């Protein structure tokens, strides 16, 4: 089950109910669809947890 960690605190209770009822199918993502979904994302390498990063501290 995929959980969204957006911070708003809402759960998709309908999907959770389907999971408990055994109504959700477990399937692997389509590789081409996955590539399409992440194609426009920008890589962020210099965040506070990046290797060697200072987290905004000099």
OpenMM code with the backbone's topology and positions (N, CA, C; nanometers):
from openmm import Vec3, app, unit

residues = "UNK UNK UNK UNK UNK UNK UNK UNK UNK UNK UNK UNK UNK UNK UNK UNK UNK UNK UNK UNK UNK UNK UNK UNK UNK UNK UNK UNK UNK UNK UNK UNK UNK UNK UNK UNK UNK UNK UNK UNK UNK UNK UNK UNK UNK UNK UNK UNK UNK UNK UNK UNK UNK UNK UNK UNK UNK UNK".split()
positions = [
    Vec3(0.0840, -0.1166, 0.0000),
    Vec3(0.0000, 0.0000, 0.0000),
    Vec3(0.0887, 0.1232, 0.0000),
    Vec3(0.0642, 0.2152, -0.0910),
    Vec3(0.1397, 0.3386, -0.1019),
    Vec3(0.0801, 0.4421, -0.0080),
    Vec3(0.1644, 0.5072, 0.0707),
    Vec3(0.1192, 0.6074, 0.1657),
    Vec3(0.1767, 0.7415, 0.1247),
    Vec3(0.0921, 0.8428, 0.1183),
    Vec3(0.1354, 0.9779, 0.0839),
    Vec3(0.1811, 1.0487, 0.2112),
    Vec3(0.3020, 1.0976, 0.2125),
    Vec3(0.3554, 1.1670, 0.3285),
    Vec3(0.3544, 1.3180, 0.3044),
    Vec3(0.2402, 1.3713, 0.2636),
    Vec3(0.2304, 1.5136, 0.2310),
    Vec3(0.2193, 1.6015, 0.3534),
    Vec3(0.1860, 1.5449, 0.4665),
    Vec3(0.1778, 1.6220, 0.5881),
    Vec3(0.0407, 1.6748, 0.6219),
    Vec3(-0.0578, 1.6547, 0.5356),
    Vec3(-0.1902, 1.7085, 0.5666),
    Vec3(-0.2696, 1.6178, 0.6597),
    Vec3(-0.2282, 1.4954, 0.6788),
    Vec3(-0.2905, 1.4074, 0.7760),
    Vec3(-0.4085, 1.3264, 0.7258),
    Vec3(-0.4469, 1.3419, 0.6010),
    Vec3(-0.5613, 1.2673, 0.5485),
    Vec3(-0.5177, 1.1292, 0.5006),
    Vec3(-0.6020, 1.0315, 0.5195),
    Vec3(-0.5802, 0.8974, 0.4670),
    Vec3(-0.6864, 0.8699, 0.3624),
    Vec3(-0.6521, 0.7913, 0.2625),
    Vec3(-0.7527, 0.7472, 0.1662),
    Vec3(-0.8218, 0.6274, 0.2288),
    Vec3(-0.9232, 0.6543, 0.3110),
    Vec3(-0.9881, 0.5479, 0.3856),
    Vec3(-1.0627, 0.4507, 0.2946),
    Vec3(-1.1087, 0.4973, 0.1793),
    Vec3(-1.1730, 0.4074, 0.0837),
    Vec3(-1.0760, 0.3021, 0.0335),
    Vec3(-0.9526, 0.3454, 0.0024),
    Vec3(-0.8507, 0.2505, -0.0442),
    Vec3(-0.8095, 0.1567, 0.0683),
    Vec3(-0.8016, 0.2084, 0.1902),
    Vec3(-0.7668, 0.1231, 0.3041),
    Vec3(-0.8741, 0.0172, 0.3264),
    Vec3(-0.9994, 0.0558, 0.3103),
    Vec3(-1.1098, -0.0394, 0.3246),
    Vec3(-1.1014, -0.1466, 0.2152),
    Vec3(-1.0686, -0.1048, 0.0924),
    Vec3(-1.0524, -0.2012, -0.0162),
    Vec3(-0.9372, -0.2970, 0.0128),
    Vec3(-0.8277, -0.2448, 0.0693),
    Vec3(-0.7136, -0.3296, 0.1035),
    Vec3(-0.7546, -0.4358, 0.2047),
    Vec3(-0.8232, -0.3943, 0.3102),
    Vec3(-0.8645, -0.4883, 0.4141),
    Vec3(-0.9641, -0.5912, 0.3620),
    Vec3(-1.0443, -0.5528, 0.2616),
    Vec3(-1.1433, -0.6442, 0.2059),
    Vec3(-1.0826, -0.7357, 0.0989),
    Vec3(-0.9539, -0.7170, 0.0684),
    Vec3(-0.8880, -0.7989, -0.0328),
    Vec3(-0.9280, -0.7641, -0.1742),
    Vec3(-0.9734, -0.6411, -0.1964),
    Vec3(-1.0221, -0.6000, -0.3279),
    Vec3(-0.9166, -0.5293, -0.4132),
    Vec3(-0.7977, -0.5063, -0.3590),
    Vec3(-0.6932, -0.4387, -0.4358),
    Vec3(-0.6007, -0.5417, -0.4984),
    Vec3(-0.5688, -0.5207, -0.6252),
    Vec3(-0.4769, -0.6103, -0.6954),
    Vec3(-0.3347, -0.5579, -0.6797),
    Vec3(-0.2409, -0.6469, -0.6529),
    Vec3(-0.1007, -0.6119, -0.6421),
    Vec3(-0.0389, -0.6289, -0.7799),
    Vec3(0.0055, -0.5191, -0.8387),
    Vec3(0.0641, -0.5271, -0.9721),
    Vec3(0.1876, -0.4388, -0.9788),
    Vec3(0.2825, -0.4816, -1.0585),
    Vec3(0.4049, -0.4045, -1.0786),
    Vec3(0.3763, -0.2896, -1.1752),
    Vec3(0.4401, -0.1747, -1.1539),
    Vec3(0.4181, -0.0631, -1.2456),
    Vec3(0.4746, -0.0935, -1.3836),
    Vec3(0.4113, -0.0398, -1.4851),
    Vec3(0.4578, -0.0529, -1.6223),
    Vec3(0.5856, 0.0306, -1.6365),
    Vec3(0.6985, -0.0289, -1.6786),
    Vec3(0.8236, 0.0469, -1.6879),
    Vec3(0.8132, 0.1717, -1.7756),
    Vec3(0.7451, 0.1621, -1.8882),
    Vec3(0.7315, 0.2784, -1.9768),
    Vec3(0.6482, 0.3873, -1.9097),
    Vec3(0.5418, 0.3490, -1.8404),
    Vec3(0.4597, 0.4463, -1.7704),
    Vec3(0.5345, 0.5118, -1.6560),
    Vec3(0.6179, 0.4357, -1.5871),
    Vec3(0.6980, 0.4884, -1.4788),
    Vec3(0.7998, 0.5902, -1.5310),
    Vec3(0.8661, 0.5577, -1.6422),
    Vec3(0.9609, 0.6524, -1.7024),
    Vec3(0.8898, 0.7807, -1.7425),
    Vec3(0.7711, 0.7693, -1.7993),
    Vec3(0.6933, 0.8861, -1.8397),
    Vec3(0.6547, 0.9706, -1.7182),
    Vec3(0.6195, 0.9060, -1.6096),
    Vec3(0.5757, 0.9777, -1.4899),
    Vec3(0.6884, 1.0585, -1.4263),
    Vec3(0.8114, 1.0105, -1.4328),
    Vec3(0.9227, 1.0796, -1.3683),
    Vec3(1.0076, 1.1600, -1.4654),
    Vec3(0.9706, 1.1619, -1.5915),
    Vec3(1.0522, 1.2283, -1.6931),
    Vec3(1.0735, 1.3765, -1.6628),
    Vec3(0.9735, 1.4464, -1.6137),
    Vec3(0.9858, 1.5896, -1.5911),
    Vec3(1.0374, 1.6285, -1.4538),
    Vec3(1.0688, 1.5307, -1.3684),
    Vec3(1.1180, 1.5633, -1.2350),
    Vec3(1.2614, 1.6130, -1.2408),
    Vec3(1.2930, 1.7077, -1.1541),
    Vec3(1.4268, 1.7639, -1.1476),
    Vec3(1.5009, 1.6983, -1.0317),
    Vec3(1.6230, 1.6573, -1.0563),
    Vec3(1.7035, 1.5961, -0.9507),
    Vec3(1.7586, 1.7053, -0.8601),
    Vec3(1.7477, 1.6856, -0.7299),
    Vec3(1.7990, 1.7817, -0.6326),
    Vec3(1.9128, 1.7137, -0.5584),
    Vec3(2.0342, 1.7620, -0.5808),
    Vec3(2.1516, 1.6987, -0.5233),
    Vec3(2.2115, 1.7739, -0.4059),
    Vec3(2.1718, 1.8983, -0.3831),
    Vec3(2.2413, 1.9779, -0.2832),
    Vec3(2.1541, 2.0102, -0.1624),
    Vec3(2.0660, 1.9207, -0.1271),
    Vec3(1.9811, 1.9411, -0.0109),
    Vec3(2.0569, 1.9192, 0.1186),
    Vec3(1.9902, 1.9395, 0.2323),
    Vec3(2.0586, 1.9279, 0.3612),
    Vec3(2.1065, 1.7864, 0.3930),
    Vec3(2.0511, 1.6857, 0.3268),
    Vec3(2.0901, 1.5479, 0.3562),
    Vec3(2.1774, 1.4877, 0.2461),
    Vec3(2.2165, 1.5704, 0.1492),
    Vec3(2.3034, 1.5212, 0.0430),
    Vec3(2.4424, 1.4942, 0.0989),
    Vec3(2.5156, 1.4052, 0.0338),
    Vec3(2.6517, 1.3738, 0.0785),
    Vec3(2.7370, 1.4998, 0.0770),
    Vec3(2.7948, 1.5318, 0.1897),
    Vec3(2.8812, 1.6488, 0.1988),
    Vec3(2.8064, 1.7787, 0.2185),
    Vec3(2.6729, 1.7749, 0.2213),
    Vec3(2.5948, 1.8976, 0.2387),
    Vec3(2.6060, 1.9505, 0.3795),
    Vec3(2.5924, 2.0819, 0.3919),
    Vec3(2.6018, 2.1430, 0.5239),
    Vec3(2.4664, 2.1731, 0.5825),
    Vec3(2.3591, 2.1502, 0.5042),
    Vec3(2.2260, 2.1768, 0.5541),
    Vec3(2.1993, 2.3246, 0.5768),
    Vec3(2.2640, 2.4085, 0.4968),
    Vec3(2.2443, 2.5526, 0.5099),
    Vec3(2.3406, 2.6167, 0.6075),
    Vec3(2.4269, 2.5368, 0.6698),
    Vec3(2.5253, 2.5908, 0.7642),
    Vec3(2.6605, 2.5993, 0.6941),
    Vec3(2.7300, 2.7061, 0.7176),
    Vec3(2.8613, 2.7253, 0.6551),
    Vec3(2.9707, 2.6652, 0.7381),
] * unit.nanometer
topology = app.Topology()
chain = topology.addChain("A")
for resn in residues:
    res = topology.addResidue(resn, chain)
    for name in ("N", "CA", "C"):
        topology.addAtom(name, app.Element.getBySymbol(name[0]), res)
